[in-house]
Amino acid sequence: MLTQALLVDDSRSVLNFLKRHIEAEGLVEATTFLDPVEALACARERVFDLVLVDYEMPHMDGISFIRALRTMPGCADIPIAMITSRQTDDIKMEALQAGATDFLPKAPQSVEMTVRLRNLIQLGAAVRKLNDRAAHLASEVAAATHKLGEREEEIILRLALAVEYRDNDTGEHTLRVARYSRIIAEQLGLPARLCRDIYLAAPLHDVGKVAIPDNILLKPSKLTDDEMAVIRTHATIGEKILADSSCELIQLGAQIAAGHHERWDGAGYPNGLKADEIPVAARVVAVADVFDALTTRRPYKEPMPLELARDYLVENQGRQFDPACVEAFLSRWDEVVAIAPGQTATQLPKSEAALAPFTLGATGSRPDQDRGGESATAV
C-alpha cells in the first residue's frame, strides 16, 4: 500500500516540485492543495500518513494548520513537516509546540531534501503500520470480549433455567421476567449497560429456590404459615449464593435475589426495605416477576388475563411496587403482550368479583401462597 501524503503550499511550483520529489521512488501517493482550509476539509474525510505544509500562506499559516490538524481523529501521531525559509528559533519552537515533527527548507537542497523526505516517508509508513496493528489488536480484543460476554450470559441463563425447571417444566418464566425487566429498565432511562445487566441478572432472582424442599416448593395445595416462612428464605439464600462475587453481573444478581420481594411501602421481606432503599434492579424485577406469576398457569392456580394483571399492578403501585416501574412497564404494553405466555389482552371488568376466579386456584391457594419468586402479594 502506498504511503498517502498531504502537501499544502500556496505556491504551485513548490507543490509540483514536492510532489515529483516525494513520488520519485514510487512509494508515495501525494495529494496537493494550494488552500490550507480546503486541505483541512480533505483531511477530515481521508486518512494521510504524512503531511508537508508551508509556513506562510493566505487564510491560515502553517502553525495554525498543524494545530488544527492535530485535533482531528487519527492525526495525533502522523509525521508533519513544516516548509519554511524562516527557520528561526522562535518559529521552530512554536511549530514544535503545535505538533510539527520536522522542518524542510523552502529553497530545495537536493541532498538534504531527499534524506529528510525519505526519513519522513519511512516514519509515516511505520506509524501507519503501528496504527493498523493497534486497530487489529483492538478488534481482536473486542471480539474476545464479546465472546466472553456471550459465555457469561449463557452460563447465567443456564443456571437460572436449572433452578426454574424444578417447579416449571419449560423454564419460560425466567426468560419472560428477563425480557419484561429489560423493557422497564429501558423505559426508566437507565444507562444502556445497566439495562443489559438487569436483563442478564434478572433470571437469577429465584436462585435461592434450590434450597427449598420439593414437598414445599411443589406442593399443589395451600401452604401453611411455616411452609411460607421456608419459602421466603429463598431471597436470603439467593443473596448468599451470589454474594462476594468479583463479577459485577453476579453482584447485581445478588441485589435482585435479595430485594425482589421487598415492597415500596416497606412491608416486604427479607429486610423490610422501602422506596428508594430497595435497589432499582430489584424494584424492576419485582414488577416483571409478579406480572408473569399472575399470568402464568401453575398447579395451584389458573392464569390471570393480561388486563386483570395490568389492573393489579396499577392498584398496587405506590404500595407493593415502585410507581415509576409500573408506569414504565405499562407504557410499552404492546411489547408486554407479545412476550406474555400465550394470551391476548382483552378488556375485562375491574372488580374483586372478577378477580376472584383467577386469584383463587382450584385448591384455594392465593397469590400470597405462590412459590418464592412468583409471589404476587407476599409480605
N, C-alpha and C positions, 0 to 999 in steps of 0.2 A: 504494500500500500504506500502510495506517495505521501510524503510529508506535505501538509497543507499550510501554506504561508500566506499571511495577510500583509500587503505592502501599502503604506499610506504616505503620500508625499504630494505637495501641491505643484511640483514640477514634473511635467510629463516625461521630459528627457531623463530625469533621475529615476523615475519609475521604470521606464523602459530598460535603463541600464541595470537596475537592481533585478528586474525580472529575468533578463538574459543571464546575468551572473549567477543568480540563485538556482536557475533551472538548468544550468550548463551541464551538470553531471547526470541529469535525468532522474534525480531522487526527489525533486520538489515540484509541486504544482502551485504557482503563485496567483493570487487574486489581488488586483490593484485598484486603488481608489485615490482620486485627487482630493476628494472632500472627506475630512475626518468624521463628520456627522453621518454620512452615508456608510462609511466603513464600520462605525459602531452599530448601526442598524443591521448590517450584514452579520456582524459578529454575534448578534443576539439570535440569529437564525441558524448559523453554521458553527461548526467546531473547527478551530485552527490550532495547529501545533506550534506555530512560530509567528511572531509579529515584528515587523520593522516599521517604525513611524518617525516622520520628520519632526523636528523641534518647532520650527517656525512655520505656521500655517494659518490661513484665514479661518475665522469662526472658532477655532479651538487650537491651542498649542499642544505640542507632543506630550507634555507633562500632564495636562488635564485629560488628554486622551487616555494615557496609561492609567490614571486614577479611575476613570470611568470603566475602562476595560477590566480592571482587576476586580470590580464589584460584580461582574457577570458570572453566572454559573459556569463552571468548567474553565474559567480563565485565571484562577488564582495561582496556578503553577507554571503556565506556559512561558517560555522564554520570550522576552520583549526587548528589542534593541532600539535605542533612540538614535536617529541620524541627525548630526548637527556639526556645523563648523565652529560653533561657540562652545568648546568643551572646557569651560571654566569650572573651577571647583564648586562654586555655588550652584551652577546649573546641574552639574553631575550629582551633587548631594541631594538636590531637590528631586531629580529624576529617580535616583535610587530609593529615596523615601517613598516616592509614588509607586514604585514597583518595577523599575527598569532592571533588566538583567545585565545589559552590556551597552556599549556605545559604538557607533560606526561613524567614521569621518565623512563629512559631506563631500569633500573632494576625493574621488575614488583613488585609492592607492592599491594597486592590484594584489600585491603580496599580502598586505595587512587585511584587505577586504576579503580575499579568498580564505585566509586562515580563520578569521573571525566568523565568517558566514558558515564555513564548514563546521566549526565548533557549535554554532547556534543550531544548525540543522541536526547535528548528532544529539545535542541536548533536547531539542524538540521531539525527535523520534524516541528518545529514551523516556521522556516524560509521558508521551502517548502510550508507550508500552506499559509503563507503570500504572497509568490510569486504566488502561484496558484490563490489566491483570487485577487491579483493585476492584473494578466493576465485575469481573468474572468471579472473584472470590466472594464479593458481596452477594452475587446471585446464588452461588453455591450455599452460602450461609443461610440465605433466605429460604432456599429450597429445603435445606436440612431442618431449619426451624419449623417450617410448615409441616414437614413430615413428623417431627416430634410432637407438634401440636395435634396432628391427626391421631397419633398413637395415644396421646394423653386423653383426648376426647373419647376414643374407643374404649380405653381401659375404664374410665369413669362410667361411661354408659353401660358397659357390660357388668360392672359391679352393681350399679343401680338395678339393672334388669334382674340380676341374680336374686336380689332382695325382693323385688316386685313379684317374681314368679312364685314366691311362697304362698301368696294369697290371691294372685291374679294370673291366670294361666296364659295371658297374652303379653303382659308387660307394657301394654299401650298406655296405661295410666302415667307411667314415668315419662314417656315421650310427650304426651299431651301437656303435662304440667310444665315441662321444659319449654314447649312452644308458647303456651299461654304466658309463661313468665317472661319470655323474650318480648312478646307484644307489650306487656305492661312496662317493662324496663325501657324499651324504646320510646313509648309514648310519654313516659315521665321525663324524657330528655336526658337520661343518664348517659355518661360517656360511652362511646361505642365499645371500648374494651370491656367495660363493666357489664354492658348488655350481653356481650358474648359470654363473659364468665358466669353471669347469672344463668344464662341458658344452659351452660355446661354443668354448673354445680347444682342446679335445681333437682336433677334426678337423684341426688344424694340425700334428699330431705328425709327419707324414711329408712336410711341405712341402719338405724338402731333397731329396726324390727327383727334383725337377725337374732336378737337375744330374747325375743318374745316367744314363749312356748306355743306350739301348734294348737294345743287344746284351747288356748285363749284367742290367738290370732285368727284361727279358722273356725271358731265357734259360730254356728249358724243362728243361734238364739241370743236373746238379750244378755249382755254381760252384767255380772254383779259389780257392786262398788269396788270390791277387792280386785276383781279382774280389770276393771277400768284403771285402777291405780297402777297395775302392772303395765297395761298398755301405754300409759302416759310416761313410763320410764324410757320409752324409745327415743324421746327427744334428747334426754341427757346422755343416754348410751351412744346415740349417733354422734353427739358432740365429742365424746371421749374417743370414739373410734377415729375421728378425723382430726382431732386436736394435735397441736405441736408439729404439724407438717411444715416442711420448708417450701412446699408448693403453694403459691397464692390461691390457686383454684381450689385445692383441698381445704385451705383455711376458710375460704368463702363457703364451701360446703359445710364446714363445722358451724359457722354462723347460722346458716339456713336450717340445719338439722336441729340446733338448739332453740331457734326462735320462731319456727313457722307455726307454733301453737300459742305463741303469745298473742294477746289481744290489744287492740288500740286503746280500750278502756282500762287496761291493767288487770283484767280478770282471767288472763290466760295462764299457761304453765310453760316451762317449769319454774320461772323466776318472777313471774308477775310483772314483767316489764310493761310500760305503757307508752303510747305515742312514739315520739322520736327516739325513745330509749331502745326501741326494737330496731335492729339493723335493717336498712332499707331492703336488702336482698331477701330477708326473712319476711318482711311485710308484703313484698311482691309475690313470693311463693305461697304465702298463706291464702291469698285470693285465688291464685291458679289452682292450688291443691283442693280447696273446698269446692270450687265450681266443678272440677272434674269429679270429685267424690259424689256430689249431688246428682250429676247427670250420668253416672255410670251404674250399671246393674251390679249388684253384689248378692251373695247368697242370703243376706239378711235384709235386703231392701230392693225395691224397684227403682229404676232410673227416673229422675225428675225431668220433665220437659224443660227445654232450654230457657223459655221465657220465665218460668217459675223460679228457676235457679238464678236468673238475672234479677228478678224481683227480690230474692233472698239477699243477694249482695247489696242491692240498693238499701233495703231495710236495715241492714246491719253495718253500713258504712258509718264510721264515727263511733261504733261500739266494738264490734269484732274486728273490723277491717279499717285500714288506712283509707280515708275517703279519696285521696289522690290516686291510689292504686286502683280502686274500684272505677273511678271516672276514666282512668287511662285504659282499663280493660274493656269497658263498655263502649268507649269511643271508636273501637275497631271491631265492632260486633260482627260484621260480615266475615272477617278472618276467624273470629272465635267459632262461628257456626261451621265454617269449613273444616275446622280442626276437630270439633266435637264428635263424640262417639256415635256415629250412625243415626243422628237425629236431625230434624229440621225444625227451625224456630217457628212456633205458632203462637198467636196471641190468645192467652187463656185468662180467665177471670182471676183477680188477685184477692184472695181471702184465705183465712185459715182453713175454711172448709175445703177449698180447692187444693190446698197444700197437703192436707191430711193423708190422702191415699199414697202420696209419694214419700212423705217423711216417716211414715209408719209402715214397715215391711210386713210381710206375712207373719213373721214371728213376733211382731210387736216391737222391733228394735227401732231406735230413734237415731237421728244424725249424731247425737252426742254419744251413741254407742258404737259408732263406726270405728274401724280399727286404726289406731295410731295416726298415720299421716293422712288419713282420709276423713278425719273428723270435721264436721261442719260447725258444730256449736260447742264442742268440748271446752270445758274450763278446768 
